[in-house]
């Protein structure tokens, strides 16, 4: 009994009512209309009421606070109607869980950090532009394992395949020119490291995205042979050629004069690598083009993740229905007492 009383009193607290979600919230708009019904009833009955002229001597009619109790039945009836409307609005509490099922894909970013990535045909330079767009690409992945391989004259696996995207962001942001002492462009070696990282992956889809701005000038592995080996292990290869061919800005001297250098991308080899890996070759000559390329790859390579929602709904309308019926019975009982004015009714 004490527990039931506690629950009943708790149900009328503002904090309790505010914590509900409502099946029919529009019905709550009727609650403010309840007192208006009684005002309207009083106004109509006052107009139709028969009046009997009675003369009283001033000061002989005592005023008693108990006369206020005449309004108690109307207040009880109004509360009963209010709780009835609350019960009809169906107060609920919803516990919802989302379970993700499905298989993500494994993606390896293979990024060139050689000296030529300092060229400024992409802003602020090729390396920084590639890092920014790679970070945006990473932010768009959900449930996929992503790894990072960097290369210049040598190639290294900087981050293993992981879903720890914060760690991957830190690794991407830490990339800098000259981090690999042996300069050059070892594309074949980088593909070999990527293949070694992905070959034992249990994922059905394994993707390698290679970004470079030059031609293979270092390493002992031929790029096309590495691409064929990668394809044999189930890797799909996307290659992105960065920058423009010809004379491009290198850096700006303290005097304000810009120095230029000649550069050339081995586009033929990059296309052959993508073809061998059943992927696609892209050319990015500016920042907007590079961003569009990553967006396109993002559309191609989508993981199949299904979301299942479990929704547990608990109704609380019974508490307010009990309030409604209890106050209704109380109103019926009060109508048969001295609190009701028989002359009015």
Secondary structure, DSSP 8 states (H G I E B T S, - for coil): -HHHHHHHHHHTSHHHHHT-EETTGGGGGGTTHHHHHHHHHHHHHHHH---------TT-S---GGGGGGGHHHHHHHHHHHHHHHHHT-EEEEEEEEEEEEE--EEEEEEE-SGGGG-SSSSS-HHHHHHHHHHHHHHT-SS-EEEEEEESSSEEEEEEEES-HHHHHHHHHT--TTSSSS-S--HHHHHHHHHHHHTT---S-EEEEEEESS---SSSS-HHHHHHHHHHTTEEEEEEEES-SEEEEEEE-TTS-EEEEEE---HHHHHHHHHHTT--EEEE-SHHHHHHHHHHHHHHS--EEEEEEEEEEEE-HHHHHHHHHHHHHHHHHHTTSTTS-TTT-
